[in-house]
Structure formats: C-alpha cells, structure tokens
C-alpha cells in the first residue's frame, strides 16, 4: 500500500498540477465525487456513542405526592428548581394576570429572608443566580449554584415557593413593573410576543391556553394578596409540583426534599378540597385584529419600514400524542426566518419558507413557522410580514398556498435534512445544564417519566413522508386561527382565508382578487 501511495505522489509531482486539472475536468480518473471515499486510503474509524446516556434520569415520589427528579452531570455547578403545574390557562375563575404577577413577585421577601437582596446575597456565597418564568401551563422557579450549596438552595426554593410574604409595597412595585412591560410589549419593534398572544386568543377563544398570558391593563389593580393566596392555595399543592435537579446525586436531592418540602404548611394554608380547573383546551379558530400605526415603530438612521404582520395557524396536536414528532419535523421543514437573517444552511436557508417565499418574493420581510404544543392541543402557525399594500391578494395567498403544499409529497432530501436539523438542534440544546433541567422538569411534570434524547432521536428518524402527509391532511381540516397587526386595509376577510385553506391550490377566491 505504501509503495502504491508513493507511486501516486510521484506521478502527480512528475506531471504537475496541469495534469491533475486535465484529469479532474475530464471523464477519467481521478474525477471522484466528494461524497465518495478516495481509493487507496484506509477506511476512517469514527468515535461512536454506545447509544446510552452516561447518567440516567431518576424519579422518586414523596409521601405528600411531590416528585423529585434528577439527572447527574459532571461539573461543580448544579441547576435545581421547582416546577408547578400552574399558569395562565388555569385562570378561568380568577382575574387574568395572576401568573404574570407570580412571576414578577418570585424571590421577593419570604418567612426566612427579609428582602430580595438577602436572597441574592445568600446565593452569591455559592456563586448562584435565580430566576422564575411562567408559561401558559407551567411556573418554573430555578437556581443555578455550586453543588456544595445544595442544602441552602433547596431551603431557599422551598421558602420562595411556599412562604412568600407578598407585602403591599412589593405588590405595588409589581404593578408598576407589569404596566411598564405592557407598554413595552406594544412599543417594541419585534411584534412576535404580541402576535403569539393574539393567535392563541383567536385559536382558543376565552378558554385555557387562549386566556391572556400577560396581565390585561384593567386587571392590574384587581390582583392583590387575597386573590393571589386564593389562587396559590388551589394550584400550589405538592402533587402538582416537581423538584428537578441537574448535576447532583439523586439521594442528596431526595434528602433535601424530605427536609424542606415534606411537612411544610404554605403561608396561605391548605384547602380541604382543591378547586382546580381541569378544562380541556377547546380549539375554536377565529380572527383577532389590531389596527395599529407601525410607521414610527423604529426610527433612527436605518428605520424599519412600515410593515403589516399576519399570523395564520391551524390545530396540530398535544405533546403527549405520537403525532407530535411528525409535527416537529414538519415545523423544521417549513423553517423560515427574516429576510436579513445572515447565516448558512444551519440557519434554515434550505427550508421551504426560505426557498419558496423569501427567495422568490423580495418584498417579504419575514416568513417563519412556529409550533406551540400543550398537554391537550397544539398550534402550528406561520408568521409573515410585508408592506401593507402587498398584504391582500399576495402575502396571505402565498402563506395559504404553503399550508396546502404541506400536504403534498415531501422530498426525500428535504425530509432527511429537516430530521437531521431537528436532531442536531435537540442534542446541541441538551448540552446546556439549564435546558436539561427544564426538559427533565417539564417531562416529569406532564408524564411522570422522561424520554431520553436517544429515544427521541429514534422517533425522529422513523418519521416518513407519509407521516407528514397524514398529519398535514388532518391539520388542514381545522378552522384557521388568524392574528393581524398593523395597517389592515388590504387584509382579506376571515371567510376568504378559510376558503383558500379549504381549496386545492390555496388561492383566495377570485371575487376578492378582481375587486380589491
């Protein structure tokens, strides 16, 4: 072999680069495709994982119903937190906005700590930080700190979740923070959070995940200590909670849970009968419009032009269903982004919304696919933005046609690319400790167990073109949900959008196209 390789080297050196060029451009050797191995070179040996996780996710249920879930991970820092099955979807019997207030009031003064500063100083001794986030269905309190401070961290979490003082001045400060956030939401150049709120309100009118995630202005003064206590008494019960940890020994976490979370009476007391809202999300479809002057949203040396934003969504499925994985692959295949998004294939330049929409229509500023999934329903939507004059017969029709084309046959290459991209995104995100923590906590909270990354990758690999066609056909039977923001004079009626999504080619009715 060595003699053979030396002979080839001499041959190349002897005839020079010109000879190599002559061969490579002609039909003879060495005209070899880049995807084929070179002849005469030993086969490479790649490192491979054994397909199993180095550390398993362990789950223990305490006597009071609280679940303790952990996943060890090498390192001197850990992320520990409490996830509660409580969010804006549970506020049907309360003034909307409680979850928003709870998020802002988290880690304020407690029975053990006099103020937020005291909590932060305690955490700083262990190099720690804390955060609270609420979504439509989950509230998450999390702390990242050194492993050595685990006892202090769990004690602090227990105090922050179950023993907050909720002082009048803290609630008043929170009211100011909420008002500021609502103003900011309406003024920021990026309309995505506002559109997401609107599309949920349109898709699930006045129920569960369609209830406002942000506190409406008229409710800011209605939320007080009594309202908060009444809500927390029903939803902050141990059987609706998970203590999750990443980067720690399971036995150690269970021991701390028994010490600080087993026989604790919350500051709001215990209710004999929990009045929990168990409503199932009712998908209604519909339209929510907000006429708004967007001409001065972003002034400056390079102002963003005036845009109208449309989001069209259809019902997908819950994350507990088998069809969740095909929908995730479909969302990846649609992809998209902004027209100014720099980056290569990794940023989705080969996705359908890039190839069919942004690359073909220069006047489109944005076309992005989103998939929101909950324990009893889901929503797949496309957000598009353009100049208000192009909204009518052009932008809306382009989006409805993309929805209809989803039901066509997916190409083998684009399907494989979407599956590979989804797997790489999943694995890269799960390298981060806070992301593993959230994944462990959310899965255990909703299903009582955790699917490991390699199991999810196998499920993604098994998705076929027929699965994509099947779930899309089912999705297209639902009524559309539409959110529209900006100058809406050219916006087609909801009935026309619905007719376009029921047609074979996704075109808007001709009447509208002739007399606009």
C-alpha positions in Angstrom: 0.0 0.0 0.0 2.8 2.4 1.0 4.6 1.8 -2.4 1.3 2.4 -4.2 0.7 5.7 -2.5 4.3 6.8 -3.1 4.0 5.9 -6.8 0.8 8.1 -7.0 2.5 11.0 -5.3 5.5 10.8 -7.7 3.1 10.6 -10.6 1.3 13.8 -9.5 4.5 15.6 -8.8 6.1 14.5 -12.1 3.2 15.7 -14.3 2.4 18.8 -12.2 -0.9 20.4 -11.4 -1.8 20.8 -15.1 -2.1 17.1 -15.5 -4.3 16.9 -12.3 -6.6 19.6 -13.8 -6.9 17.8 -17.1 -7.9 14.5 -15.4 -10.3 16.1 -12.9 -12.2 18.1 -15.6 -12.4 15.1 -17.9 -14.3 11.8 -17.5 -11.4 9.7 -16.4 -9.7 9.1 -13.0 -9.4 11.0 -10.6 -12.9 12.5 -11.2 -14.4 11.3 -7.9 -17.5 12.8 -6.3 -16.8 14.5 -2.9 -19.4 12.2 -1.3 -17.4 9.0 -2.3 -14.2 7.9 -0.4 -10.9 8.2 -2.3 -9.4 4.9 -3.5 -6.3 3.6 -1.7 -7.0 5.4 1.5 -7.7 3.4 4.7 -11.2 3.5 6.0 -11.6 6.1 8.8 -12.7 4.9 12.3 -15.0 7.4 13.9 -15.7 7.7 17.7 -19.2 6.5 18.5 -21.5 6.7 21.5 -22.8 3.5 22.9 -26.4 4.8 22.5 -27.0 5.1 26.2 -26.9 8.1 28.5 -24.0 8.3 30.8 -26.3 9.3 33.6 -30.0 8.2 33.9 -32.9 10.3 35.0 -34.1 9.1 38.4 -37.5 9.9 39.8 -38.8 9.5 43.4 -42.3 10.4 44.6 -42.5 11.6 48.3 -45.4 10.7 50.7 -47.1 14.0 50.0 -47.2 13.5 46.2 -44.2 15.7 45.3 -42.0 14.2 42.6 -38.2 14.5 42.9 -36.4 14.1 39.5 -32.7 14.3 38.9 -30.1 13.8 36.3 -26.4 13.8 37.3 -23.9 15.7 35.1 -20.2 16.2 35.5 -19.3 19.6 36.9 -19.1 21.6 40.2 -22.3 23.6 39.5 -25.9 22.3 39.5 -29.3 23.7 38.4 -32.2 22.9 40.8 -35.7 24.2 40.7 -39.4 23.6 41.4 -41.8 23.4 38.5 -45.5 23.8 39.2 -48.5 22.7 37.0 -49.9 26.2 37.1 -50.1 29.0 34.5 -52.3 31.5 32.7 -54.5 28.6 31.4 -55.8 28.0 34.9 -57.1 31.5 35.5 -60.7 31.0 34.2 -62.2 31.5 37.7 -59.8 34.4 38.6 -58.8 37.7 37.1 -56.4 37.1 34.3 -52.8 38.1 35.0 -52.1 36.2 38.3 -49.4 34.1 36.7 -47.8 37.3 35.4 -47.8 38.7 38.9 -46.5 35.5 40.5 -43.5 35.6 38.0 -42.6 39.2 38.9 -43.1 38.6 42.7 -40.9 35.4 42.8 -37.8 35.5 45.0 -39.0 38.6 47.0 -39.2 38.6 50.8 -40.1 35.3 52.5 -40.6 34.0 56.0 -36.8 33.3 56.2 -35.4 36.2 54.1 -36.3 39.9 54.7 -35.9 41.0 51.1 -34.8 40.0 47.5 -31.3 41.4 48.3 -30.9 39.0 51.2 -31.8 36.1 48.9 -29.3 37.3 46.2 -26.6 37.7 48.8 -27.2 34.2 50.1 -27.0 32.8 46.6 -23.8 34.8 45.8 -22.0 32.9 48.6 -22.5 29.8 46.4 -21.9 31.6 43.1 -25.7 31.3 42.4 -28.3 33.0 40.4 -32.1 32.6 40.5 -34.9 33.1 38.0 -38.7 32.5 37.7 -40.6 32.0 34.4 -44.2 31.4 33.8 -45.8 30.0 30.6 -49.4 29.1 29.8 -49.2 25.9 31.6 -46.1 25.8 33.9 -44.5 28.0 36.5 -40.7 27.4 37.0 -38.5 28.6 39.9 -34.9 27.8 39.2 -31.5 28.3 40.9 -28.0 27.6 39.5 -25.3 27.4 42.1 -22.3 25.3 43.4 -23.2 21.7 44.3 -21.8 22.3 47.8 -24.7 24.8 48.5 -27.5 22.3 47.6 -29.0 22.3 51.1 -29.2 26.2 51.2 -30.6 26.2 47.6 -33.4 23.7 48.3 -34.2 25.5 51.6 -34.4 28.9 49.7 -36.5 27.4 46.9 -39.0 25.9 49.5 -39.2 29.3 51.2 -39.6 31.3 47.9 -42.4 29.0 46.6 -44.3 28.2 49.8 -43.6 31.1 52.2 -43.6 34.4 50.2 -44.6 37.4 52.3 -46.3 39.2 49.4 -46.0 42.6 51.1 -48.2 45.5 49.9 -45.2 47.5 48.8 -43.9 44.5 46.8 -47.3 44.1 45.1 -47.4 47.8 44.3 -43.9 47.6 42.7 -45.0 44.6 40.7 -48.0 46.6 39.4 -45.6 49.2 38.1 -43.3 46.5 36.5 -46.4 44.9 34.9 -47.6 48.2 33.5 -44.2 49.0 32.1 -44.0 45.6 30.5 -47.4 46.0 28.8 -46.3 49.4 27.4 -43.1 47.9 26.2 -44.9 45.0 24.6 -46.9 47.4 22.4 -43.9 49.6 21.5 -41.2 47.1 20.7 -40.2 46.7 17.0 -40.4 42.9 17.3 -44.2 42.1 17.2 -43.7 38.3 17.8 -44.7 38.2 21.5 -47.8 40.3 20.8 -48.8 38.2 17.8 -48.3 34.9 19.7 -50.7 36.3 22.4 -53.2 37.2 19.6 -53.0 33.9 17.7 -53.7 32.0 21.0 -56.7 34.3 21.7 -58.0 33.6 18.2 -57.4 29.8 18.3 -58.8 29.1 21.8 -61.3 31.9 22.3 -61.9 32.6 26.1 -60.7 29.2 27.2 -57.5 27.6 28.7 -54.4 28.4 26.6 -56.4 31.2 24.9 -56.6 33.2 28.1 -54.1 36.1 28.3 -50.5 35.3 29.4 -49.8 39.0 30.2 -52.0 40.7 32.8 -54.6 42.9 31.0 -54.4 46.6 31.9 -57.9 46.6 33.5 -56.8 43.8 35.9 -53.6 45.3 37.2 -55.3 46.9 40.2 -57.6 43.9 40.9 -54.7 41.5 41.8 -53.9 41.7 45.5 -52.7 39.5 48.3 -56.1 37.8 48.8 -56.6 37.0 45.1 -53.0 35.6 45.0 -53.5 33.5 48.1 -56.8 32.1 46.8 -55.1 31.0 43.5 -51.9 29.6 45.1 -54.0 27.6 47.7 -55.6 25.7 44.9 -52.7 25.2 42.5 -49.5 25.1 44.6 -50.2 21.7 46.1 -47.3 19.1 46.3 -48.9 16.6 43.8 -48.8 19.4 41.2 -45.1 20.0 41.8 -41.7 18.6 40.7 -38.4 19.3 42.3 -35.9 18.8 39.5 -32.1 18.9 39.6 -29.2 18.5 37.2 -25.6 17.9 38.2 -26.4 16.4 41.7 -26.7 13.0 43.3 -30.3 11.8 43.5 -30.2 10.6 47.1 -28.8 14.0 48.2 -31.7 15.8 46.4 -34.3 13.5 47.9 -32.9 14.0 51.4 -33.1 17.8 51.0 -36.7 17.5 49.6 -37.7 15.5 52.7 -36.1 18.1 54.9 -37.6 21.2 53.4 -40.7 20.2 51.3 -42.3 17.3 53.0 -44.1 18.6 56.1 -44.3 22.3 55.2 -47.5 24.2 55.6 -47.7 27.1 53.0 -48.3 30.6 54.2 -51.8 30.6 52.5 -52.8 27.4 54.4 -54.1 24.2 52.9 -57.5 23.9 51.3 -59.5 20.7 52.2 -60.8 20.5 48.6 -58.6 21.9 45.8 -60.8 23.8 43.3 -58.6 23.0 40.3 -59.7 23.9 36.7 -59.3 20.7 34.7 -60.8 22.2 31.5 -59.5 20.6 28.2 -58.4 23.2 25.6 -61.2 23.8 23.1 -59.8 24.8 19.7 -62.3 27.3 18.1 -60.4 29.1 15.3 -61.2 32.7 14.6 -59.5 36.0 13.9 -58.0 38.7 16.2 -57.2 42.0 14.5 -55.3 45.0 15.9 -55.2 48.2 13.7 -52.0 49.9 14.6 -49.8 52.6 13.1 -46.5 50.9 12.6 -44.8 53.7 10.7 -42.9 55.1 13.7 -42.0 51.8 15.5 -38.3 52.0 14.8 -37.0 55.5 14.0 -33.3 56.2 13.6 -30.5 56.3 11.0 -31.8 53.0 9.5 -35.5 52.8 10.4 -37.5 49.6 9.8 -40.1 50.2 7.1 -43.8 50.1 8.0 -44.9 46.5 8.0 -48.2 44.6 8.4 -47.8 41.3 10.3 -50.1 38.3 9.8 -50.0 35.0 11.6 -52.1 32.1 10.3 -52.4 28.9 12.4 -54.1 25.5 12.3 -54.7 23.0 15.1 -51.8 20.4 15.4 -51.7 18.0 18.4 -50.7 17.7 22.0 -47.1 16.9 23.0 -48.4 13.6 24.6 -49.6 12.2 21.2 -47.4 10.2 18.8 -48.1 12.7 16.0 -46.1 15.4 18.0 -42.8 14.2 16.5 -44.0 14.4 12.8 -45.4 17.9 13.5 -42.0 18.9 15.0 -40.3 17.6 11.8 -42.8 19.5 9.6 -42.2 22.7 11.5 -38.4 22.2 10.9 -39.0 21.6 7.2 -41.0 24.8 6.9 -38.4 26.7 8.9 -38.0 30.3 7.6 -36.8 33.5 9.3 -36.2 37.1 8.5 -35.1 38.4 5.1 -32.0 39.9 6.7 -31.1 36.8 8.7 -27.4 36.1 7.9 -26.2 32.5 8.1 -25.8 29.4 6.1 -27.7 26.1 5.9 -27.7 25.7 9.7 -30.0 28.7 9.9 -32.6 27.2 7.7 -31.6 28.6 4.2 -32.9 25.4 2.6 -36.3 25.3 4.4 -39.5 25.7 2.4 -40.3 29.2 3.6 -36.8 30.4 2.6 -36.8 28.7 -0.8 -40.4 29.2 -1.8 -41.2 32.5 -0.1 -38.3 34.7 1.0 -36.0 33.9 -2.0 -38.8 34.4 -4.6 -40.6 37.5 -3.2 -38.1 40.2 -2.3 -40.9 42.4 -0.7 -41.5 39.8 2.1 -39.6 40.8 5.2 -40.4 37.7 7.3 -41.8 34.2 6.9 -41.3 31.9 10.0 -43.0 28.7 11.1 -43.8 28.2 14.8 -45.2 25.1 16.7 -46.8 25.6 20.1 -47.8 22.4 21.8 -49.6 21.8 25.1 -50.9 18.7 27.0 -54.3 18.7 25.2 -53.8 20.6 22.0 -51.3 22.3 19.7 -51.0 25.1 17.1 -48.8 25.2 14.0 -48.6 28.7 12.6 -46.8 30.8 10.0 -45.9 34.4 10.7 -45.4 36.7 7.7 -44.7 40.4 7.3 -44.6 42.8 4.4 -45.5 46.3 3.2 -49.2 46.9 4.0 -50.0 47.3 0.2 -48.9 43.7 -0.6 -50.9 42.0 2.2 -54.2 41.5 0.3 -54.0 39.2 -2.7 -50.3 38.5 -2.4 -48.8 37.8 1.1 -51.9 36.0 2.5 -52.2 33.8 -0.6 -48.5 32.9 -0.5 -48.9 31.6 3.1 -52.2 29.8 2.4 -50.5 28.1 -0.6 -47.6 27.0 1.6 -50.1 25.4 4.0 -51.8 23.5 1.2 -48.4 22.4 -0.3 -47.5 20.8 3.1 -50.0 18.0 2.2 -48.0 17.2 -0.9 -45.3 14.6 -1.0 -42.2 15.7 0.9 -38.9 15.2 -1.0 -36.6 12.6 0.4 -33.7 15.1 0.7 -35.7 17.9 2.4 -37.2 15.4 4.8 -33.8 14.0 5.8 -32.4 17.5 6.2 -35.3 18.5 8.5 -34.9 15.4 10.6 -31.1 15.8 10.9 -31.5 19.5 11.7 -34.1 18.7 14.4 -31.9 16.0 16.0 -28.8 18.3 16.0 -30.9 21.1 17.5 -32.2 18.8 20.2 -28.7 17.4 21.1 -27.0 20.8 21.0 -29.6 22.4 23.3 -29.3 19.4 25.7 -25.6 20.2 26.2 -26.7 23.1 28.4 -27.4 22.3 32.0 -30.4 24.7 32.4 -32.0 23.2 29.3 -31.6 19.7 30.7 -33.2 20.9 33.9 -36.2 22.3 32.1 -36.5 19.2 29.9 -36.4 16.8 33.0 -38.8 19.0 35.0 -41.4 19.5 32.2 -41.5 15.9 31.1 -41.8 14.5 34.6 -44.5 17.1 35.5 -46.6 16.2 32.5 -46.0 12.5 32.0 -44.4 11.2 35.3 -41.3 10.0 33.3 -38.7 11.2 30.9 -37.9 10.2 27.3 -34.1 10.3 26.9 -32.5 12.1 23.9 -31.6 8.9 22.1 -35.2 7.7 22.3 -36.4 11.0 20.8 -33.8 10.8 18.0 -35.0 7.3 17.1 -38.6 8.6 16.9 -37.4 11.5 14.7 -35.5 9.0 12.4 -38.7 6.9 12.0 -40.8 9.8 10.6 -41.7 9.1 7.0 -43.1 11.3 4.2 -46.4 9.5 4.6 -46.5 10.6 8.3 -46.0 14.2 7.2 -48.8 13.9 4.6 -51.1 12.3 7.2 -50.7 14.9 9.9 -51.0 17.8 7.5 -54.2 16.4 5.9 -55.7 16.2 9.4 -54.4 19.7 10.3 -56.0 21.3 7.2 -59.4 20.1 8.3 -59.4 22.5 11.3 -60.6 26.1 11.1 -57.8 28.6 10.7 -56.8 31.0 13.5 -55.6 34.4 12.2 -53.8 37.3 14.0 -53.3 40.5 12.1 -51.3 43.6 13.3 -50.7 46.9 11.6 -52.4 48.6 8.6 -55.1 46.1 7.7 -57.0 47.9 4.9 -55.9 45.3 2.3 -56.5 42.3 4.6 -58.8 39.6 3.1 -61.8 38.6 5.2 -61.6 35.6 7.5 -64.1 33.7 5.3 -61.8 34.2 2.2 -58.8 32.9 4.2 -60.8 29.9 5.3 -61.9 29.3 1.7 -58.3 29.4 0.5 -57.2 26.9 3.1 -60.1 24.6 2.0 -59.2 24.8 -1.7 -56.9 22.5 -3.7 -54.3 25.2 -4.5 -54.6 27.6 -1.6 -55.7 30.5 -3.8 -58.0 33.2 -2.4 -61.5 33.4 -4.1 -61.4 35.1 -7.5 -64.0 37.7 -6.4 -61.6 39.2 -4.0 -58.8 39.1 -6.5 -60.8 41.0 -9.1 -62.4 43.7 -6.9 -59.9 44.8 -4.4 
